[in-house]
C-alpha cells in the first residue's frame, strides 16, 4: 500500500461508531474485529473501480476520539475513501453535529 492518511475525530462515542460502521460494511465487505478496533478491506474493484490494490481502513477508538487510518494503493482511492468515511461517520454521529476532519496524508 502506498497512499496513507489518518485523522483523529474528536468524539466520546468512538467505540460505538466503530462498531456501527463495522456492522454496516460487514454486509458486503471483509470486516475484522480486535476488541473495539475494526479493520475493513475495500476491494480494488469495488463499485466498478480499477485500483492497483485493495485498501485497508482501520477504525481505532480512543477515550475521546476515533482514529481512522486509510492504507490505499493510490491517492485517488485514498481520497475517495476519506469522503466515504466522513459521510458514514457523520451519518452515525448526527446527534453530535458536524464533526471535524483534519486528515494527515502520510508517506507510504
LOTIZA-249060 format. One record per residue: residue number from 1; residue in three letters; x negated, z negated, y of N, C-alpha, C in turn. Coordinates in Angstrom, 1 decimal, always signed. Example, Ala and Ser with C-alpha at 12.3 -4.5 7.8 and 13.67 -1.06 7.14 Angstrom:
<recs>
   num   residu      n.X      n.Z      n.Y     ca.X     ca.Z     ca.Y      c.X      c.Z      c.Y
     1      ala    -13.2     -7.8     -5.7    -12.3     -7.8     -4.5    -13.2     -7.8     -3.3
     2      ser    -12.8     -7.1     -2.2    -13.7     -7.1     -1.1    -12.9     -7.9     +0.0
</recs>
This chain:
<recs>
   num   residu      n.X      n.Z      n.Y     ca.X     ca.Z     ca.Y      c.X      c.Z      c.Y
     1      unk     -0.8     +0.0     -1.2     +0.0     +0.0     +0.0     -0.9     +0.0     +1.2
     2      unk     -0.5     +0.8     +2.2     -1.4     +0.9     +3.3     -0.9     +0.6     +4.7
     3      unk     +0.4     +0.3     +4.8     +1.0     +0.0     +6.1     +1.8     -1.3     +6.0
     4      unk     +1.3     -2.3     +6.7     +1.8     -3.7     +6.5     +2.3     -4.2     +7.9
     5      unk     +3.4     -4.9     +7.8     +4.0     -5.6     +9.0     +4.5     -6.9     +8.6
     6      unk     +4.5     -7.9     +9.6     +5.0     -9.2     +9.4     +5.7     -9.6    +10.6
     7      unk     +6.7    -10.5    +10.4     +7.4    -11.1    +11.5     +7.9    -12.5    +11.1
     8      unk     +7.8    -13.4    +12.0     +8.3    -14.8    +11.8     +9.6    -14.9    +12.6
     9      unk    +10.7    -15.0    +11.9    +12.0    -15.0    +12.6    +12.5    -16.5    +12.7
    10      unk    +12.6    -17.0    +13.9    +13.0    -18.4    +14.1    +14.4    -18.6    +13.6
    11      unk    +14.7    -19.5    +12.7    +16.0    -19.8    +12.2    +15.9    -21.0    +11.3
    12      unk    +16.8    -21.9    +11.4    +16.9    -23.1    +10.5    +17.6    -22.7     +9.1
    13      unk    +18.0    -21.5     +9.0    +18.7    -21.0     +7.8    +17.9    -20.0     +7.0
    14      unk    +16.6    -20.1     +7.1    +15.8    -19.1     +6.4    +16.0    -19.0     +4.9
    15      unk    +16.1    -20.1     +4.2    +16.3    -20.1     +2.8    +17.6    -19.5     +2.4
    16      unk    +18.7    -19.8     +3.2    +20.0    -19.2     +2.9    +20.0    -17.7     +3.1
    17      unk    +19.3    -17.2     +4.2    +19.3    -15.8     +4.5    +18.4    -15.0     +3.4
    18      unk    +17.3    -15.6     +3.0    +16.5    -15.0     +1.9    +17.4    -14.9     +0.7
    19      unk    +18.1    -15.9     +0.3    +18.9    -15.9     -0.9    +20.0    -14.8     -0.7
    20      unk    +20.7    -14.8     +0.4    +21.8    -13.8     +0.6    +21.2    -12.4     +0.6
    21      unk    +20.1    -12.1     +1.2    +19.5    -10.8     +1.2    +19.1    -10.4     -0.2
    22      unk    +18.5    -11.3     -1.0    +18.2    -11.1     -2.4    +19.4    -10.7     -3.2
    23      unk    +20.5    -11.4     -3.1    +21.7    -11.1     -3.8    +22.3     -9.8     -3.4
    24      unk    +22.2     -9.5     -2.1    +22.8     -8.3     -1.6    +22.0     -7.1     -2.1
    25      unk    +20.7     -7.1     -2.1    +19.9     -6.0     -2.6    +19.7     -5.9     -4.1
    26      unk    +20.0     -7.0     -4.8    +19.9     -7.1     -6.3    +20.8     -6.1     -7.0
    27      unk    +21.9     -5.7     -6.3    +22.9     -4.8     -6.9    +22.3     -3.4     -7.2
    28      unk    +21.3     -3.0     -6.4    +20.7     -1.7     -6.7    +19.2     -1.6     -6.5
    29      unk    +18.5     -2.8     -6.3    +17.0     -2.8     -6.2    +16.5     -3.9     -7.0
    30      unk    +15.2     -3.8     -7.3    +14.5     -4.8     -8.1    +14.1     -6.0     -7.2
    31      unk    +14.8     -7.1     -7.5    +14.5     -8.3     -6.7    +14.0     -9.4     -7.6
    32      unk    +12.9    -10.1     -7.2    +12.4    -11.2     -8.0    +12.4    -12.4     -7.1
    33      unk    +12.5    -13.6     -7.8    +12.6    -14.9     -7.1    +11.5    -15.8     -7.6
    34      unk    +10.9    -16.5     -6.6     +9.9    -17.6     -6.9    +10.3    -18.7     -6.0
    35      unk    +11.1    -19.7     -6.5    +11.6    -20.7     -5.6    +12.6    -20.1     -4.6
    36      unk    +12.4    -20.3     -3.4    +13.2    -19.8     -2.3    +12.7    -18.4     -1.9
    37      unk    +11.5    -18.0     -2.3    +11.0    -16.7     -1.9    +11.6    -15.6     -2.7
    38      unk    +11.8    -14.5     -2.0    +12.4    -13.3     -2.6    +11.4    -12.1     -2.4
    39      unk    +11.2    -11.3     -3.4    +10.5    -10.0     -3.3    +11.4     -8.9     -3.7
    40      unk    +11.4     -7.9     -2.9    +12.3     -6.8     -3.1    +11.5     -5.5     -3.1
    41      unk    +11.7     -4.7     -4.1    +11.0     -3.4     -4.2    +11.9     -2.3     -3.7
    42      unk    +11.5     -1.5     -2.7    +12.3     -0.4     -2.2    +11.6     +0.8     -2.7
    43      unk    +12.2     +1.6     -3.7    +11.6     +2.7     -4.3    +11.2     +3.8     -3.3
    44      unk    +10.1     +4.5     -3.7     +9.6     +5.6     -2.8    +10.7     +6.7     -2.6
    45      unk    +11.6     +6.8     -3.5    +12.6     +7.9     -3.4    +14.0     +7.4     -3.0
    46      unk    +14.1     +6.1     -2.5    +15.4     +5.6     -2.2    +16.1     +6.4     -1.1
    47      unk    +17.4     +6.6     -1.3    +18.2     +7.3     -0.4    +17.6     +8.7     +0.0
    48      unk    +17.0     +9.4     -1.0    +16.5    +10.7     -0.8    +15.2    +10.8     -0.1
    49      unk    +14.5     +9.7     +0.1    +13.2     +9.7     +0.7    +12.2    +10.3     -0.2
    50      unk    +11.0    +10.6     +0.4     +9.9    +11.1     -0.4     +8.6    +10.4     +0.1
    51      unk     +8.5     +9.1     +0.0     +7.4     +8.3     +0.5     +6.3     +8.4     -0.6
    52      unk     +5.1     +8.1     -0.2     +3.9     +8.1     -1.1     +4.1     +7.1     -2.2
    53      unk     +4.7     +6.0     -1.9     +4.8     +4.9     -3.0     +5.9     +4.0     -2.6
    54      unk     +6.2     +3.1     -3.5     +7.2     +2.1     -3.3     +6.8     +1.1     -2.2
    55      unk     +7.8     +0.4     -1.6     +7.5     -0.6     -0.6     +7.9     -1.9     -1.1
    56      unk     +7.2     -3.0     -0.8     +7.5     -4.3     -1.2     +7.8     -5.2     +0.0
    57      unk     +9.0     -5.8     +0.0     +9.4     -6.7     +1.1     +9.4     -8.1     +0.5
    58      unk     +8.7     -9.1     +1.2     +8.7    -10.5     +0.8     +9.4    -11.3     +1.9
    59      unk    +10.4    -12.1     +1.5    +11.1    -13.0     +2.3    +10.7    -14.4     +2.0
    60      unk    +10.0    -15.0     +2.8     +9.4    -16.4     +2.5     +9.9    -17.4     +3.5
    61      unk    +10.9    -18.2     +3.1    +11.5    -19.2     +4.0    +10.5    -20.3     +4.4
    62      unk    +10.6    -20.7     +5.6     +9.8    -21.9     +6.1    +10.9    -22.9     +6.6
    63      unk    +10.4    -24.0     +7.1    +11.4    -25.0     +7.6    +12.2    -24.5     +8.8
    64      unk    +11.6    -23.8     +9.7    +12.3    -23.4    +10.9    +12.2    -21.9    +11.1
    65      unk    +11.8    -21.1    +10.1    +11.6    -19.7    +10.3    +11.6    -18.9     +9.0
    66      unk    +11.9    -17.6     +9.0    +11.8    -16.8     +7.8    +10.6    -15.8     +8.1
    67      unk     +9.6    -15.9     +7.2     +8.5    -15.0     +7.3     +8.9    -13.7     +6.5
    68      unk     +8.9    -12.6     +7.1     +9.2    -11.3     +6.5     +8.0    -10.5     +6.5
    69      unk     +7.6    -10.0     +5.3     +6.4     -9.1     +5.2     +6.8     -7.8     +4.5
    70      unk     +6.4     -6.7     +5.1     +6.6     -5.4     +4.5     +5.3     -4.8     +4.2
    71      unk     +5.1     -4.4     +2.9     +4.0     -3.6     +2.5     +4.5     -2.3     +2.0
    72      unk     +4.2     -1.3     +2.9     +4.7     +0.1     +2.6     +3.6     +1.0     +2.4
    73      unk     +3.9     +2.2     +1.9     +2.9     +3.2     +1.6     +2.6     +4.1     +2.9
    74      unk     +3.5     +4.1     +3.8     +3.3     +4.9     +5.0     +3.9     +4.2     +6.2
    75      unk     +3.5     +4.5     +7.4     +4.0     +3.9     +8.7     +5.5     +4.2     +8.8
    76      unk     +6.0     +5.4     +8.5     +7.4     +5.7     +8.7     +8.3     +4.9     +7.8
    77      unk     +7.8     +4.7     +6.6     +8.5     +3.8     +5.6     +8.6     +2.4     +6.1
    78      unk     +7.4     +1.9     +6.6     +7.3     +0.5     +7.1     +8.3     +0.4     +8.3
    79      unk     +8.3     +1.3     +9.2     +9.1     +1.2    +10.4    +10.6     +1.3    +10.1
    80      unk    +10.9     +2.2     +9.2    +12.3     +2.2     +8.7    +12.8     +0.9     +8.1
    81      unk    +11.9     +0.3     +7.4    +12.3     -1.0     +6.7    +12.4     -2.1     +7.8
    82      unk    +11.6     -2.0     +8.8    +11.8     -3.0     +9.9    +13.2     -3.0    +10.4
    83      unk    +13.7     -1.8    +10.7    +15.1     -1.7    +11.2    +16.1     -2.1    +10.2
    84      unk    +16.0     -1.8     +9.0    +16.9     -2.2     +7.9    +16.9     -3.7     +7.8
    85      unk    +15.8     -4.3     +7.8    +15.7     -5.7     +7.6    +16.3     -6.5     +8.8
    86      unk    +16.0     -6.0    +10.0    +16.6     -6.6    +11.2    +18.1     -6.5    +11.1
    87      unk    +18.7     -5.4    +10.8    +20.1     -5.2    +10.7    +20.8     -6.1     +9.7
    88      unk    +20.2     -6.2     +8.5    +20.7     -7.0     +7.5    +20.6     -8.5     +7.8
    89      unk    +19.5     -8.9     +8.3    +19.3    -10.4     +8.6    +20.3    -10.7     +9.7
    90      unk    +20.4     -9.9    +10.8    +21.3    -10.2    +11.9    +22.8    -10.2    +11.4
    91      unk    +23.1     -9.4    +10.4    +24.5     -9.5     +9.8    +24.8    -10.8     +9.2
    92      unk    +23.8    -11.4     +8.5    +24.0    -12.7     +7.8    +23.9    -13.8     +8.9
    93      unk    +23.2    -13.6    +10.0    +22.9    -14.6    +11.0    +23.9    -14.5    +12.2
    94      unk    +25.0    -13.8    +12.0    +25.9    -13.5    +13.1    +26.3    -14.8    +13.9
    95      unk    +26.4    -15.9    +13.2    +26.8    -17.2    +13.9    +25.7    -17.7    +14.8
    96      unk    +24.4    -17.3    +14.6    +23.3    -17.8    +15.4    +23.1    -17.0    +16.7
    97      unk    +23.8    -15.8    +16.7    +23.5    -15.0    +17.9    +22.3    -14.1    +17.6
    98      unk    +21.9    -13.3    +18.5    +20.8    -12.4    +18.2    +19.5    -13.1    +17.9
    99      unk    +18.8    -12.8    +16.9    +17.5    -13.3    +16.5    +16.4    -12.5    +17.1
   100      unk    +15.2    -13.0    +17.3    +14.1    -12.4    +17.9    +13.1    -11.8    +16.8
   101      unk    +12.7    -10.6    +17.0    +11.8    -10.0    +16.0    +10.6     -9.5    +16.8
   102      unk     +9.5    -10.1    +16.6     +8.2     -9.7    +17.2     +7.3     -9.2    +16.1
   103      unk     +7.5     -8.0    +15.6     +6.7     -7.5    +14.5     +5.3     -7.4    +14.8
   104      unk     +4.4     -7.7    +13.9     +3.0     -7.5    +14.0     +2.6     -6.5    +12.9
   105      unk     +2.0     -5.4    +13.3     +1.5     -4.4    +12.4     +0.1     -4.8    +12.0
   106      unk     -0.2     -4.9    +10.7     -1.5     -5.4    +10.2     -2.2     -4.3     +9.6
   107      unk     -3.5     -4.4     +9.5     -4.3     -3.4     +8.8     -4.0     -3.4     +7.3
   108      unk     -3.9     -2.2     +6.7     -3.5     -2.1     +5.3     -4.6     -2.1     +4.3
</recs>
